[in-house]
Amino acid sequence: MKGSLFSTEIAEPYAQALMSLAESHDMTRSIGKDCRTILDLLKESPELGQFISSPVIKDEDKRAVLNRILGSDIHQYLRNFLMLLVDKRRIVFLEAICEQYLALLRKQTNTVLAEVTASTELSDGQRRAVIDKIKALTGAEAVEMKTHDDPDLIGGVVIKVGSQVFDASLRGQLRRISVSLGGAS
């Protein structure tokens, strides 16, 4: 169900409710940080996602595991929200809800999510330069960056922001030269 339209339709109202709760207590960024922690946990442990999504596992077991894993790392409001998701049998949509919440938070804070693919891992200076370039291209106040390595790029970066792709890679430049030479004959 991950990434499906059905999942998004269910996740969106829950994410909006969580955002309303966070806004009313001036905790939008703090809850966003906690959502990132949860997403990292789910990414690191697919077994956790399978466990909390399983219809065979009892709700009290899911609550106990979530409380044990998250400990005091997340705010009590978010913990209560997670317990509500368990009770309503919506915990299966936890990842989608967290992703949707972060999308709402990015919109609220004029932050863009950029997926950056580079031939090698970026240095701190390169990361700052890419972030500055993304801010200039998009007009965003802040940039949340996910990076991927792709040695096939040879050099440079490919930046994807929403549906826009900025190809500043050597592979992209070679492809454009090839196309222009092919069209010249």
C-alpha positions as CSV (number, residue, x, y, z in Angstrom):
1,M,0.0,0.0,0.0
2,K,3.0,2.3,0.4
3,G,2.8,5.2,-2.0
4,S,-0.6,4.3,-3.3
5,L,-3.4,6.8,-3.9
6,F,-5.5,5.0,-1.4
7,S,-2.8,5.3,1.2
8,T,-2.4,9.1,0.5
9,E,-6.2,9.7,0.8
10,I,-6.2,8.1,4.2
11,A,-2.9,9.6,5.4
12,E,-3.7,13.2,4.4
13,P,-6.5,13.9,7.0
14,Y,-4.5,12.3,9.8
15,A,-1.4,14.4,8.8
16,Q,-3.5,17.5,8.7
17,A,-5.0,16.7,12.2
18,L,-1.4,16.2,13.5
19,M,-0.4,19.5,11.9
20,S,-3.4,21.2,13.6
21,L,-2.4,19.8,16.9
22,A,1.3,20.8,16.4
23,E,0.3,24.3,15.4
24,S,-2.0,24.8,18.4
25,H,0.9,24.0,20.7
26,D,3.6,25.8,18.5
27,M,5.4,22.5,18.0
28,T,5.4,22.0,14.2
29,R,9.2,21.7,13.8
30,S,9.5,19.5,16.9
31,I,6.8,17.1,15.7
32,G,8.5,17.2,12.2
33,K,11.8,16.1,13.8
34,D,10.0,13.3,15.6
35,C,8.3,12.2,12.3
36,R,11.8,12.1,10.7
37,T,13.0,9.9,13.6
38,I,10.0,7.5,13.0
39,L,10.7,7.4,9.3
40,D,14.4,6.7,9.9
41,L,13.4,3.8,12.3
42,L,11.0,2.4,9.7
43,K,13.7,2.6,7.0
44,E,16.3,1.0,9.2
45,S,14.0,-1.8,10.3
46,P,11.5,-3.1,7.8
47,E,10.6,-5.7,10.4
48,L,9.2,-2.9,12.6
49,G,6.9,-1.8,9.8
50,Q,5.8,-5.3,9.1
51,F,5.1,-5.8,12.9
52,I,3.0,-2.7,13.4
53,S,1.2,-3.3,10.1
54,S,0.3,-6.9,10.8
55,P,-3.4,-7.5,11.4
56,V,-2.5,-10.6,13.4
57,I,-0.6,-8.8,16.1
58,K,-2.6,-7.5,19.0
59,D,-3.0,-3.8,19.5
60,E,-1.6,-3.8,23.0
61,D,1.5,-5.5,21.7
62,K,1.9,-2.9,19.0
63,R,1.5,-0.1,21.6
64,A,4.1,-1.8,23.9
65,V,6.6,-2.1,21.1
66,L,6.2,1.5,19.9
67,N,6.5,2.8,23.5
68,R,9.6,0.7,24.1
69,I,11.3,1.6,20.8
70,L,10.5,5.3,20.9
71,G,11.1,5.7,24.6
72,S,11.1,9.3,25.6
73,D,12.6,10.4,22.2
74,I,9.3,11.7,20.9
75,H,6.8,14.2,22.3
76,Q,3.8,12.9,24.3
77,Y,1.4,14.4,21.8
78,L,2.9,12.4,19.0
79,R,3.0,9.3,21.2
80,N,-0.7,9.7,21.9
81,F,-1.4,10.2,18.2
82,L,0.4,6.9,17.5
83,M,-1.7,5.1,20.1
84,L,-4.8,6.6,18.4
85,L,-3.6,5.2,15.1
86,V,-3.2,1.8,16.7
87,D,-6.7,2.0,18.2
88,K,-8.2,3.1,14.9
89,R,-6.2,0.4,13.0
90,R,-4.6,3.1,10.9
91,I,-1.0,2.5,12.1
92,V,-0.4,0.7,8.8
93,F,-0.4,4.2,7.3
94,L,2.2,5.6,9.7
95,E,4.9,6.1,7.1
96,A,2.5,7.8,4.7
97,I,1.2,10.0,7.5
98,C,4.7,11.1,8.6
99,E,5.6,11.8,4.9
100,Q,2.5,13.8,4.4
101,Y,3.1,15.7,7.7
102,L,6.6,16.6,6.5
103,A,5.2,17.8,3.2
104,L,2.7,20.1,5.0
105,L,5.6,21.3,7.2
106,R,7.8,22.0,4.1
107,K,4.9,24.0,2.6
108,Q,4.4,26.0,5.7
109,T,8.1,26.8,6.1
110,N,8.7,27.4,2.4
111,T,11.2,24.5,2.4
112,V,11.7,22.4,-0.7
113,L,12.7,18.7,-0.8
114,A,15.5,18.2,-3.2
115,E,16.8,14.8,-4.3
116,V,20.5,15.2,-5.3
117,T,22.3,12.5,-7.1
118,A,26.1,12.9,-7.3
119,S,28.9,10.8,-8.6
120,T,30.5,10.7,-5.1
121,E,29.5,11.8,-1.6
122,L,29.3,15.6,-1.4
123,S,31.7,17.5,0.9
124,D,30.2,20.1,3.3
125,G,31.3,22.9,0.9
126,Q,29.6,21.2,-2.0
127,R,26.4,20.6,0.0
128,R,26.3,24.3,0.9
129,A,26.9,25.3,-2.8
130,V,24.1,22.9,-4.0
131,I,21.7,24.2,-1.3
132,D,22.5,27.8,-2.3
133,K,21.9,26.9,-6.0
134,I,18.6,25.2,-5.1
135,K,17.4,28.2,-3.1
136,A,18.3,30.5,-6.0
137,L,16.5,28.3,-8.5
138,T,13.3,27.8,-6.5
139,G,13.1,30.9,-4.3
140,A,12.7,28.6,-1.2
141,E,13.8,29.8,2.2
142,A,15.3,26.4,3.2
143,V,16.2,23.1,1.5
144,E,15.8,19.6,2.8
145,M,18.2,17.5,0.8
146,K,18.3,13.7,0.2
147,T,21.5,12.6,-1.5
148,H,22.2,9.5,-3.5
149,D,25.5,8.4,-5.1
150,D,25.7,7.3,-8.7
151,P,29.2,6.6,-10.1
152,D,27.7,6.5,-13.6
153,L,27.3,10.3,-13.5
154,I,31.2,10.6,-13.9
155,G,31.0,14.1,-12.3
156,G,28.6,16.8,-11.3
157,V,25.1,16.5,-9.9
158,V,21.5,15.9,-10.9
159,I,19.0,17.8,-8.7
160,K,15.3,16.9,-8.6
161,V,12.9,19.3,-6.9
162,G,9.3,18.3,-7.3
163,S,8.8,17.6,-11.0
164,Q,11.8,19.8,-12.1
165,V,15.1,18.2,-12.9
166,F,18.3,20.2,-13.1
167,D,21.0,18.0,-14.8
168,A,24.5,19.5,-14.1
169,S,26.2,16.1,-14.5
170,L,29.0,15.3,-16.9
171,R,26.9,12.4,-18.3
172,G,24.0,14.9,-19.0
173,Q,26.4,17.3,-20.7
174,L,27.8,14.5,-22.9
175,R,24.2,13.4,-23.7
176,R,23.3,17.0,-24.8
177,I,26.4,17.3,-26.9
178,S,25.6,13.9,-28.5
179,V,22.1,15.0,-29.3
180,S,23.3,18.4,-30.7
181,L,25.9,16.7,-32.9
182,G,23.4,14.1,-34.1
183,G,21.0,16.9,-35.1
184,A,23.7,18.8,-36.9
185,S,24.3,16.2,-39.6
